[in-house]
Amino acid sequence: MANDAPAVDYRFLLEEERAELRAKLTELGFGEAGGLDYDPNFADSSQVTAERGEAEALAAQLREALQAVEVAIAKLENGTYGRCDGCGGQINPARLEAKPASRYCIDCASKR
């Protein structure tokens, strides 16, 4: 019996995720144009410092996710996409569909 499910376009999913991550970074003020610009004369400098710290922490998480997407796209291009970085086995397609930038199969990810 043939599988009637359509093939998943992982490149599309990864490029869509990359665009979303870049947009979020830009929205936070951490796009390609540079970092945030805070008014040094703002009366509550502790609030500015706290908000800057939160924004920078979030931007770091977004950059890490963006890097994972970039690595996955490079793997698509060199033919190694879908291989686990831990054991070298195939990553389950359902996992890749849910999380296209996955580097590890479920078994290896659960050991980390």
Summary of the structure (lengths in Angstrom):
residues: 112
radius of gyration: 18.7
end to end distance: 37.6
largest distance: 70.0
contacts: 261
relative contact order: 0.15
helix: 58%
strand: 2%
